Amino acid sequence: MPSMPISKADAQAYLDRWSMVRDAEAEQLRATPMETKARQLASLMESRELFGEDPTREREIDEVRSRWVRLRQVLGG
């Protein structure tokens, strides 16, 4: 499906709408009581058992660690 070009005004309106969404989500998060956040986190942690083992997980973790090492080296950290 070919993409249709959008005007600069339409692109700005799109970005503005997503900015409003981001701001609203941030406000909702700030307004959420810590107890609720803790319960949500606990629920997520308990649900981990619902999913099977990921055979690529360790390899992906190693890749991420390698990227951080390279970034630190490049950035002089």
C-alpha distances in whole Angstrom, upper triangle without the diagonal:
4,6,9,13,15,19,22,23,20,20,23,23,21,23,26,25,24,27,29,28,29,32,33,32,35,37,37,37,40,42,41,45,45,47,43,41,44,43,40,40,43,40,38,40,41,38,38,40,37,35,36,37,34,35,33,34,37,35,33,36,37,34,34,38,38,35,38,40,39,38,41,42,40,41,45,45
4,7,10,13,16,19,21,18,18,21,22,19,22,25,24,24,27,29,28,29,32,33,32,35,37,37,38,41,42,42,46,46,48,44,42,45,45,41,41,44,42,39,42,44,40,40,42,40,37,38,39,36,37,35,36,39,37,34,37,38,35,35,38,38,35,37,40,38,37,41,42,39,40,44,44
4,6,9,13,15,17,14,14,18,18,16,18,21,21,20,23,25,24,26,29,29,29,31,34,34,35,38,39,39,43,44,45,42,40,43,43,39,40,42,41,38,40,42,39,39,41,39,37,38,39,36,37,35,35,38,36,33,36,37,34,33,37,37,34,36,39,37,35,39,40,37,38,42,42
4,6,10,13,14,12,12,16,16,15,17,20,20,20,23,24,24,26,28,29,30,32,34,34,35,38,39,40,43,44,46,43,41,44,44,41,41,44,42,40,43,44,41,41,44,42,40,41,42,39,40,38,38,41,39,36,39,40,37,36,40,39,36,38,41,39,37,41,42,39,40,43,44
4,7,10,12,10,10,13,14,13,15,18,19,19,21,23,24,25,27,29,29,31,33,34,35,37,39,39,43,44,46,43,41,44,45,41,41,45,43,40,43,45,43,42,45,43,41,43,43,40,42,39,39,42,40,37,39,40,37,36,39,39,36,37,40,38,36,39,41,38,38,42,42
4,7,8,6,6,10,11,10,12,15,15,16,18,20,21,22,24,26,27,28,30,31,32,34,36,37,41,42,44,41,39,43,43,39,40,43,42,39,42,44,42,42,45,43,41,43,44,41,42,40,40,42,41,37,39,41,38,36,39,39,36,37,40,38,36,39,41,38,38,41,42
4,5,5,6,9,10,11,12,14,15,17,18,20,21,23,24,26,27,29,30,32,33,35,36,38,41,43,45,42,40,44,44,41,42,45,44,41,44,47,44,44,47,46,44,46,46,44,45,42,42,45,43,40,41,43,40,38,41,41,38,39,42,40,37,40,42,39,38,42,42
4,5,5,6,9,10,11,12,14,15,16,18,20,21,22,24,26,27,28,30,31,33,35,36,40,41,44,41,39,42,43,40,41,44,43,41,43,46,44,44,47,45,44,46,46,43,45,42,42,44,42,39,40,42,39,37,40,40,36,37,40,38,35,38,40,36,36,39,40
4,5,5,6,9,10,10,12,14,15,16,18,20,21,22,24,26,27,29,30,31,33,35,38,40,42,40,38,42,42,39,40,44,43,40,43,46,44,44,47,45,44,46,47,44,46,44,43,45,44,41,42,44,41,38,41,42,38,39,42,40,37,40,42,39,38,41,42
4,5,5,6,9,10,11,12,14,15,17,18,20,21,23,24,26,27,29,30,32,33,37,38,41,38,36,40,40,37,38,41,40,38,41,43,41,41,44,42,41,43,44,42,44,41,41,43,42,38,40,42,39,37,40,40,37,38,41,39,37,39,41,39,38,41,42
4,5,5,6,9,10,11,12,14,15,17,18,20,21,23,24,26,27,29,30,32,35,37,39,36,34,38,39,35,36,39,38,36,39,41,39,39,42,41,39,41,42,39,41,38,38,40,39,35,36,38,35,33,36,37,33,34,37,36,33,36,38,35,34,38,38
4,5,5,6,9,10,10,12,14,15,16,18,20,21,22,24,26,27,28,30,34,35,38,35,33,37,38,35,35,39,38,36,39,41,39,40,43,41,40,43,43,40,42,40,39,41,40,36,37,39,36,34,37,37,34,34,37,36,33,35,38,35,34,37,37
4,5,5,6,9,10,11,12,14,15,16,18,20,21,23,24,26,27,29,32,34,36,34,32,36,37,33,34,38,37,35,38,40,38,39,42,41,39,42,43,40,43,40,39,42,41,37,38,41,38,36,38,39,36,36,39,38,35,38,40,38,36,40,40
4,5,5,6,9,10,11,12,14,16,17,18,20,21,23,25,26,27,31,32,35,32,30,34,34,31,32,35,34,32,35,37,35,35,39,37,36,38,39,37,39,37,36,38,38,34,35,37,35,32,35,36,33,33,37,36,33,36,38,36,34,38,38
4,5,5,6,9,10,10,12,14,15,16,18,20,21,22,24,26,29,30,33,30,29,32,33,30,30,34,33,31,34,36,34,35,38,37,35,38,38,36,38,36,34,37,36,32,33,35,33,30,33,34,30,31,34,33,30,32,35,33,31,35,34
4,5,5,6,9,10,10,12,14,15,17,18,20,21,23,24,28,30,32,30,28,32,33,30,31,34,33,32,34,37,35,36,39,38,37,40,40,38,41,38,37,39,39,35,36,38,35,33,35,37,33,33,36,36,32,35,37,35,33,37,36
4,5,5,6,9,10,11,12,14,15,17,18,20,21,23,26,28,30,28,26,30,31,27,29,32,31,29,33,35,33,34,37,36,35,38,39,37,39,37,36,38,38,34,35,38,35,33,36,37,34,34,37,37,34,36,39,37,35,38,38
4,5,5,6,9,10,10,12,14,15,16,18,20,21,25,26,28,26,24,27,28,25,26,29,28,26,29,32,30,31,34,33,32,34,35,33,36,33,32,35,34,31,31,34,32,29,32,33,30,30,34,33,30,32,35,33,32,35,34
4,5,5,6,9,10,11,12,14,15,16,18,20,24,25,28,25,23,27,28,25,26,30,29,27,30,33,31,32,35,34,34,36,37,35,37,35,33,36,36,32,32,34,32,29,32,33,30,29,33,33,29,31,34,32,31,34,33
4,5,5,6,9,10,11,12,14,15,16,18,22,24,26,24,23,26,27,24,26,29,29,27,30,33,31,32,36,35,34,37,38,36,39,37,35,38,38,34,34,37,35,32,34,36,33,32,36,36,33,35,38,36,34,37,36
4,5,5,6,9,10,11,12,14,15,16,20,22,24,21,20,24,24,21,23,26,25,24,27,29,28,29,32,31,31,34,35,33,36,34,32,35,35,31,32,35,33,30,32,34,31,31,35,35,32,34,37,35,34,37,35
4,5,5,6,9,10,11,12,14,15,19,20,23,20,18,22,23,20,21,25,24,22,25,28,27,27,31,30,30,32,33,31,34,32,30,33,33,29,29,32,30,27,29,31,28,28,31,31,28,30,33,32,30,33,32
4,5,5,6,9,10,11,12,14,18,19,22,20,18,22,23,21,22,26,26,24,27,30,29,30,33,32,32,35,36,34,37,35,33,35,36,32,32,35,33,30,32,34,31,30,33,34,31,32,35,34,32,34,33
4,5,5,6,9,10,11,12,16,18,20,18,17,21,22,19,21,24,24,23,26,28,27,29,32,31,31,35,36,34,38,36,34,36,37,33,33,36,35,31,34,36,33,32,36,36,33,35,38,37,35,38,36
4,5,5,6,9,10,11,14,16,18,15,14,18,19,16,17,21,20,19,22,25,24,25,28,28,28,31,32,31,34,32,30,32,33,30,29,33,31,28,30,33,30,29,33,34,31,32,36,35,33,36,34
4,5,5,6,9,10,13,14,17,15,14,17,19,16,17,21,21,20,22,25,25,26,29,29,29,32,33,32,35,33,30,32,33,30,29,32,31,28,29,32,29,28,31,32,29,30,34,33,31,33,31
4,5,5,6,9,12,14,17,15,14,18,19,17,19,22,22,22,24,27,27,28,31,31,31,35,36,35,38,36,34,36,37,33,32,35,35,31,33,36,33,31,35,36,33,34,37,36,34,36,34
4,5,5,6,10,12,14,12,12,15,16,14,16,19,19,19,22,24,24,25,29,28,29,32,33,33,36,35,32,35,36,33,32,35,34,31,33,36,33,32,36,37,34,35,38,38,36,38,36
4,5,5,9,10,12,10,9,12,14,12,13,17,17,17,19,21,21,23,26,26,27,30,31,30,34,32,29,32,33,30,29,32,31,28,30,33,31,29,32,34,31,32,35,35,33,35,33
4,6,8,9,12,12,10,14,16,15,16,19,20,19,21,24,24,26,29,29,30,33,34,33,36,35,32,34,35,32,31,34,33,30,31,34,32,30,33,35,32,32,36,36,33,35,33
4,6,9,12,10,10,14,15,15,16,19,20,20,22,24,25,27,30,30,31,34,35,35,38,37,34,36,38,35,33,37,36,33,34,37,35,34,37,38,36,36,40,39,37,39,37
4,6,8,7,7,10,11,11,13,15,16,17,19,21,21,23,26,26,28,31,32,32,36,35,32,34,36,33,31,35,35,31,33,36,34,33,36,38,35,35,39,39,37,39,36
4,5,5,7,9,10,11,13,14,16,17,19,20,21,24,26,27,28,32,33,33,36,36,33,35,37,34,32,36,36,33,34,37,36,34,37,39,36,36,40,41,38,40,37
4,5,5,6,9,10,10,12,14,15,16,18,20,22,24,25,27,30,31,31,34,34,30,32,34,32,30,33,34,30,31,34,33,31,34,36,34,34,38,38,36,37,34
4,5,5,6,9,10,11,12,14,15,16,18,20,23,24,26,29,30,31,34,34,31,32,35,33,31,34,35,32,33,36,35,33,36,39,37,36,40,41,39,40,37
4,5,5,6,9,10,10,12,14,15,16,19,21,22,24,27,28,29,33,32,29,31,34,31,30,33,34,31,32,36,34,33,36,38,36,36,40,41,39,40,37
4,5,5,6,9,10,11,12,14,15,17,20,21,22,25,26,27,30,30,26,28,31,28,26,30,30,27,28,32,31,29,32,34,32,32,36,37,35,37,34
4,5,5,6,9,10,11,12,14,16,18,20,21,24,25,26,29,29,26,27,30,28,26,29,30,27,28,32,31,29,32,34,33,33,36,37,35,37,34
4,5,5,6,9,10,10,12,15,17,18,20,23,24,25,29,29,26,28,31,28,27,30,32,29,30,33,33,31,34,37,35,35,39,40,38,40,37
4,5,5,6,9,10,11,13,16,16,17,21,22,23,27,27,24,26,28,26,25,28,29,26,28,31,30,29,32,34,33,33,37,38,36,38,35
4,5,5,6,9,10,11,14,15,16,19,20,21,24,24,21,23,26,23,22,25,26,23,24,28,27,26,29,31,30,30,34,35,33,35,32
4,5,5,6,9,10,12,14,16,19,20,21,24,25,22,23,26,24,23,26,28,25,26,30,30,28,31,34,32,33,36,37,36,38,34
4,5,5,6,9,11,11,14,17,19,20,24,24,21,24,27,25,23,27,28,26,27,31,31,30,33,35,34,34,38,39,38,39,36
4,5,5,7,10,10,11,15,16,17,21,21,18,20,23,21,20,24,25,22,24,27,27,26,29,31,30,31,35,35,35,36,34
4,5,6,8,10,11,14,15,16,19,20,17,19,22,20,19,22,24,22,23,26,26,25,28,31,30,30,33,35,34,36,32
4,5,6,8,11,13,15,17,20,21,18,21,24,22,21,25,26,25,26,29,29,29,31,34,33,34,37,38,38,39,36
4,5,5,8,11,13,15,18,19,17,20,23,21,21,24,25,24,26,29,29,29,31,33,33,34,37,38,38,39,37
4,5,6,8,10,11,15,16,14,16,19,18,17,21,22,21,22,25,26,26,28,30,30,31,34,35,35,37,34
4,5,7,9,12,15,17,15,17,20,20,19,22,24,23,25,28,28,28,31,33,33,34,37,38,38,40,37
4,7,10,12,15,17,16,19,21,21,21,24,25,25,26,29,30,30,33,34,34,36,38,39,40,41,39
4,7,8,12,14,13,16,18,17,18,21,22,22,24,26,27,27,30,32,32,33,36,37,37,39,37
4,6,9,12,11,14,16,16,17,20,21,21,23,25,26,27,29,31,32,33,35,37,37,39,37
4,6,9,8,11,13,13,14,17,18,19,20,22,24,25,26,28,29,31,33,34,35,36,34
4,5,5,8,10,10,11,14,15,16,18,20,21,22,24,25,26,28,30,31,32,34,32
4,6,7,8,10,11,13,14,16,17,19,20,22,23,25,26,28,29,30,32,33,32
4,6,5,6,9,10,11,12,14,15,17,19,20,21,23,25,26,27,28,30,29
4,5,5,6,9,10,11,12,14,15,17,18,20,21,23,24,26,27,28,27
4,5,5,6,9,10,11,12,14,15,17,18,20,21,23,24,26,27,25
4,5,5,6,9,10,11,12,14,15,17,18,20,21,23,24,26,24
4,5,5,6,9,10,11,13,14,15,17,18,20,21,22,24,23
4,5,5,6,9,10,11,12,14,15,17,19,20,21,22,20
4,5,5,6,9,10,11,12,14,15,17,18,20,21,19
4,5,5,6,9,10,11,12,14,15,16,18,20,19
4,5,5,6,9,10,10,12,14,15,16,18,17
4,5,5,6,9,10,11,12,14,15,16,14
4,5,5,6,9,10,11,12,14,15,14
4,5,5,6,9,10,10,12,14,13
4,5,5,6,9,10,10,12,10
4,5,5,6,9,10,10,9
4,5,5,6,8,10,10
4,5,5,6,8,8
4,6,5,6,5
4,6,5,6
4,5,8
4,6
4
